[in-house]
Amino acid sequence: MRSRVKRLVLLSPLILLAFLLFIALGGIVVRELWNWLLPPLFGWHAITFWQALGLLALCRILFGGLGLHGSGRSGFRRRMEERCDHMTPEEREQFRQRMRERWGFGPTTGETPGP
């Protein structure tokens, strides 16, 4: 037990350094891509490293969540799978059909349209 704690204490600075390096690299990549693409295409201003880091954080919050999903599945997909786990095969197919109709996909291949 003691060697495990000692190893963790010794690795903590390296883990922190790797984390900070990963964040800095992400900020640099976002800044370079922004400054390479958006000013010539749309006439927008170039951004600084700190603005790129803020943009990266904002995108992570808005589109990536906060990493609390656990298994890597999106929250919507996970909820749908959990809902479908409690359905019989007939209920599941009926649910899929309603979703197809609601979102305008119509019948899937191999199915004939209803009356």
Secondary structure in CASP SS format (residue, H / E / C, confidence):
PFRMAT SS
TARGET T0000
AUTHOR 0000-0000-0000
METHOD secondary structure of the structure
MODEL  1
M C 1.00
R H 1.00
S H 1.00
R H 1.00
V H 1.00
K H 1.00
R H 1.00
L H 1.00
V H 1.00
L H 1.00
L H 1.00
S H 1.00
P H 1.00
L H 1.00
I H 1.00
L H 1.00
L H 1.00
A H 1.00
F H 1.00
L H 1.00
L H 1.00
F H 1.00
I H 1.00
A H 1.00
L H 1.00
G H 1.00
G H 1.00
I H 1.00
V H 1.00
V H 1.00
R H 1.00
E H 1.00
L H 1.00
W H 1.00
N H 1.00
W H 1.00
L H 1.00
L H 1.00
P H 1.00
P H 1.00
L H 1.00
F H 1.00
G C 1.00
W C 1.00
H C 1.00
A C 1.00
I C 1.00
T C 1.00
F H 1.00
W H 1.00
Q H 1.00
A H 1.00
L H 1.00
G H 1.00
L H 1.00
L H 1.00
A H 1.00
L H 1.00
C H 1.00
R H 1.00
I H 1.00
L H 1.00
F H 1.00
G H 1.00
G C 1.00
L C 1.00
G C 1.00
L C 1.00
H C 1.00
G C 1.00
S C 1.00
G C 1.00
R C 1.00
S C 1.00
G H 1.00
F H 1.00
R H 1.00
R H 1.00
R H 1.00
M H 1.00
E H 1.00
E H 1.00
R H 1.00
C H 1.00
D H 1.00
H C 1.00
M C 1.00
T C 1.00
P H 1.00
E H 1.00
E H 1.00
R H 1.00
E H 1.00
Q H 1.00
F H 1.00
R H 1.00
Q H 1.00
R H 1.00
M H 1.00
R H 1.00
E H 1.00
R H 1.00
W C 1.00
G C 1.00
F C 1.00
G C 1.00
P C 1.00
T C 1.00
T C 1.00
G C 1.00
E C 1.00
T C 1.00
P C 1.00
G C 1.00
P C 1.00
END
